Amino acid sequence: MTVSGTTVSKRRVAFRFGTAGRMLTLAFFTLLFVFPFIWLCYNSFKTNTQLYDNPWALPTVWHTENYSYAWTVANVGTYFFNSVKVCGCAIVISLLLSTMASFAITRMRWKLSHAVLALFIISMMIPGNATLIPLFLSFSKLGLVNTHAALIILYAIGALPISIFILCGFLRSFPNEIEESAVIDGASMIKLFFRITLPVSRAAIATVAIYTFIGMWNDLTTAIVFLNDNAKMTLPYGLKAFQGQYSTDYTSTFAAVAIATVPTVMIFTIFNKQIIAGVTAGSVKE
């Protein structure tokens, strides 16, 4: 009994040390990834002189005027709401189209379903920048250049391949019995889609929405190519505008970057459970 008790106690000590080691490792990597954002935030409250004197120290006086300057004088507020408008509309359209297409590919029996999915997957291999010139010429003939509608259409269509790929993987793991019983009870395809498929796909849809939102929110190239009016530009262009030919207002730039980062951080913080559930959705078939 004594030998057995000693062995158990040793195992408990080893387990506790192992747990402590894992926690310290996780804390280290968490700090490693979070510290740049913290550094950015507290430096955004400094003056350029304080930043040059010691970029690692906390500000002696917290200057909130950097944010007011970035929001009003540098028009970051206008660029921010332009990005919200464009990304919001594009995500809604993209999610609606991608969920419908995924439902049709995985749940409806037709001969070309696999070929259509293959076309979407192949389109993921085409670089987006390679299509900018033909798209610009086409949109110019349609009169859509220098409009937010052009960005909304491009973002929504560009997000379809990866969205359909993720959603098809989830829907294929979802059992058919629930939908079959609903069809037996007289449910139409429209009711089947909106009452059953959409509710059970919330985790996968949330993952797709967040993944596509990040790409749209941070995109600069498309906005520069298709927009030429500063009042219609999106937030990434506003961040670029802080850099002058001979100097850069770093602290105001940090404030603008902090403003641009807040939506992404908030979304990840609020919907982290849905993101994890969506990432693992479809990985195991029941």
C-alpha positions in Angstrom: 0.0 0.0 0.0 2.8 2.4 0.8 4.5 1.8 -2.5 1.2 2.2 -4.3 0.5 5.5 -2.4 3.9 6.8 -3.2 3.4 6.0 -6.9 0.0 7.8 -7.0 1.4 10.9 -5.2 4.3 11.0 -7.7 1.9 10.8 -10.6 -0.2 13.6 -9.1 2.9 15.8 -8.7 4.0 15.0 -12.3 0.5 15.8 -13.5 0.4 19.1 -11.7 3.8 20.1 -13.0 2.7 19.1 -16.5 -0.4 21.1 -16.2 1.5 24.1 -14.9 4.0 23.8 -17.8 1.2 23.7 -20.3 -0.5 26.7 -18.8 2.7 28.7 -18.7 3.4 27.8 -22.4 -0.1 28.9 -23.4 0.2 32.1 -21.4 3.5 32.9 -23.1 2.2 32.4 -26.6 -1.0 34.4 -25.7 1.1 37.3 -24.5 3.3 37.0 -27.6 0.3 37.4 -29.9 -1.6 40.0 -27.8 1.2 42.3 -26.9 1.6 43.9 -30.3 -2.1 45.0 -30.1 -1.6 46.3 -26.6 1.6 48.1 -27.6 -0.3 49.7 -30.5 -3.1 50.8 -28.3 -1.1 52.6 -25.6 1.2 54.2 -28.1 -1.8 55.6 -29.9 -2.3 57.9 -26.8 1.2 59.4 -27.1 2.7 62.3 -29.0 5.3 61.6 -31.7 7.9 63.0 -29.4 7.0 60.6 -26.6 7.0 57.7 -29.1 10.5 58.6 -30.3 11.8 59.0 -26.7 10.7 55.6 -25.5 8.4 53.5 -27.6 8.0 50.8 -24.9 7.0 52.9 -22.0 3.5 53.8 -21.1 2.5 57.4 -22.0 3.1 60.0 -19.2 0.1 62.0 -20.5 -2.7 60.2 -22.4 -3.5 62.2 -25.5 -7.0 61.3 -26.8 -6.8 64.0 -29.5 -5.1 61.4 -31.8 -8.4 59.6 -32.1 -10.4 62.7 -32.7 -7.9 63.8 -35.3 -8.0 60.5 -37.0 -11.8 60.2 -36.9 -12.7 63.7 -38.1 -9.7 65.5 -39.7 -8.3 62.4 -41.5 -11.8 61.3 -42.4 -11.4 57.8 -40.8 -15.0 58.0 -39.7 -16.2 58.3 -43.2 -13.9 55.5 -44.4 -15.1 53.4 -41.4 -18.8 53.6 -42.3 -18.1 53.0 -46.0 -16.3 49.8 -45.0 -19.2 48.8 -42.8 -21.7 49.5 -45.6 -19.8 47.6 -48.2 -18.7 44.6 -46.1 -22.2 44.3 -44.4 -24.1 44.2 -47.8 -21.5 41.9 -49.4 -21.5 39.4 -46.5 -25.4 39.2 -46.5 -25.5 38.6 -50.2 -22.6 36.1 -50.1 -24.1 34.1 -47.2 -27.5 33.9 -48.8 -26.1 32.7 -52.2 -23.5 30.3 -50.7 -26.0 28.6 -48.4 -28.5 28.2 -51.2 -25.8 26.8 -53.5 -24.4 24.5 -50.8 -27.9 23.2 -50.1 -28.5 22.5 -53.8 -25.2 20.8 -54.2 -25.4 18.5 -51.2 -29.1 18.0 -50.6 -30.7 18.0 -54.1 -30.0 15.1 -56.6 -28.9 16.3 -60.0 -26.3 15.2 -62.4 -24.0 18.2 -62.4 -23.8 18.8 -58.7 -20.3 17.4 -58.4 -19.2 19.3 -61.5 -20.5 22.6 -60.2 -18.7 22.1 -56.8 -15.5 21.3 -58.7 -15.8 24.5 -60.7 -16.1 26.5 -57.4 -13.1 24.7 -56.0 -11.1 25.4 -59.2 -12.0 29.0 -59.1 -10.3 29.2 -55.7 -7.0 28.6 -57.4 -7.3 31.7 -59.6 -5.6 34.8 -58.1 -8.0 37.7 -57.5 -5.6 40.2 -58.9 -5.5 38.4 -62.2 -9.1 39.2 -62.9 -9.0 42.9 -61.9 -8.4 44.3 -65.4 -11.2 42.4 -67.2 -13.6 43.1 -64.4 -12.7 46.8 -64.4 -13.4 46.9 -68.2 -16.7 45.1 -67.7 -17.8 47.3 -64.8 -16.8 50.4 -66.7 -19.1 49.5 -69.6 -21.9 48.9 -67.0 -21.3 52.2 -65.3 -20.5 50.7 -62.0 -16.9 52.1 -61.6 -16.6 54.5 -58.6 -19.6 53.0 -56.9 -20.0 51.0 -53.7 -22.1 48.6 -55.7 -19.0 47.5 -57.6 -17.2 46.5 -54.4 -20.3 44.8 -53.0 -20.7 42.7 -56.1 -17.0 41.8 -56.3 -16.7 41.0 -52.6 -19.9 38.9 -52.6 -18.9 36.9 -55.6 -15.3 36.5 -54.6 -16.3 35.0 -51.3 -18.6 32.3 -52.8 -16.0 29.6 -53.6 -14.5 29.3 -50.1 -18.0 29.8 -48.5 -19.5 27.0 -50.6 -16.5 24.7 -49.9 -16.8 25.1 -46.1 -20.6 24.9 -46.1 -20.7 21.8 -48.3 -18.3 20.0 -45.9 -20.6 20.8 -43.0 -23.9 19.9 -44.8 -22.5 16.5 -45.9 -21.9 15.6 -42.3 -25.4 16.5 -41.3 -27.8 13.5 -41.2 -30.5 13.2 -43.8 -33.1 11.7 -41.5 -34.3 15.1 -40.2 -34.9 16.5 -43.6 -36.5 13.3 -44.9 -39.0 13.3 -42.0 -39.8 17.0 -42.7 -40.4 16.1 -46.4 -42.7 13.3 -45.3 -44.6 15.8 -43.2 -45.2 18.0 -46.2 -42.4 20.6 -46.0 -41.4 22.2 -49.3 -37.9 22.9 -50.3 -38.1 26.5 -49.2 -39.3 25.5 -45.7 -36.7 22.8 -45.6 -34.0 25.4 -46.3 -35.1 28.2 -44.1 -36.6 26.1 -41.2 -34.0 23.3 -40.9 -30.9 23.8 -42.9 -30.2 27.4 -41.9 -30.8 27.0 -38.2 -28.5 23.9 -37.9 -25.8 25.5 -40.0 -25.4 28.6 -37.8 -21.9 27.6 -36.5 -20.6 27.0 -40.1 -22.3 30.2 -41.4 -20.8 32.2 -38.5 -17.3 30.8 -39.4 -17.8 31.7 -43.1 -19.1 35.2 -42.3 -16.1 36.0 -40.0 -13.5 34.5 -42.4 -14.9 36.4 -45.4 -15.4 39.6 -43.3 -11.7 39.8 -42.5 -10.7 39.6 -46.2 -13.2 42.2 -47.2 -12.4 44.5 -44.3 -8.7 44.5 -45.0 -8.9 44.7 -48.8 -7.1 47.7 -50.3 -6.4 46.8 -53.9 -10.0 46.4 -55.1 -11.0 49.7 -53.6 -8.1 51.6 -55.2 -8.8 50.1 -58.6 -12.6 50.5 -58.7 -13.0 53.8 -56.7 -11.5 57.2 -57.5 -13.6 59.4 -55.1 -12.0 59.9 -51.7 -15.4 60.2 -50.1 -16.3 56.7 -51.2 -13.0 55.0 -50.2 -12.9 52.3 -47.6 -10.9 52.1 -44.3 -7.7 50.5 -45.6 -7.2 53.5 -48.0 -7.8 55.8 -45.0 -4.9 54.1 -43.2 -2.7 54.5 -46.2 -3.4 58.2 -46.4 -1.5 58.9 -43.1 1.8 58.2 -44.8 3.1 61.4 -46.4 6.0 61.8 -48.9 8.5 63.0 -46.3 7.0 62.1 -42.9 4.4 59.9 -41.2 2.2 60.8 -38.2 2.8 57.6 -36.4 0.7 58.1 -33.3 -2.4 59.2 -35.3 -1.8 56.2 -37.6 -1.8 53.9 -34.5 -5.1 55.5 -33.4 -6.6 54.8 -36.9 -5.3 51.3 -36.9 -6.8 50.7 -33.4 -10.1 51.9 -34.7 -9.8 49.6 -37.7 -8.9 46.6 -35.5 -11.8 47.0 -33.0 -14.5 45.4 -35.1 -12.4 42.3 -35.8 -11.4 41.9 -32.2 -15.0 42.4 -31.0 -16.3 39.8 -33.5 -13.7 37.2 -32.4 -14.4 37.9 -28.8 -18.2 37.6 -29.0 -18.4 34.7 -31.5 -15.3 32.7 -30.5 -17.5 29.6 -29.6 -19.3 29.7 -32.9 -15.9 30.0 -34.7 -14.5 26.9 -32.9 -17.8 25.0 -33.5 -17.8 26.0 -37.2 -14.1 25.0 -37.7 -14.7 21.5 -36.2 -18.1 21.2 -38.0 -18.0 18.5 -40.6 -14.7 17.1 -39.5 -16.3 14.0 -38.0 -19.1 12.1 -39.6 -21.7 10.6 -37.2 
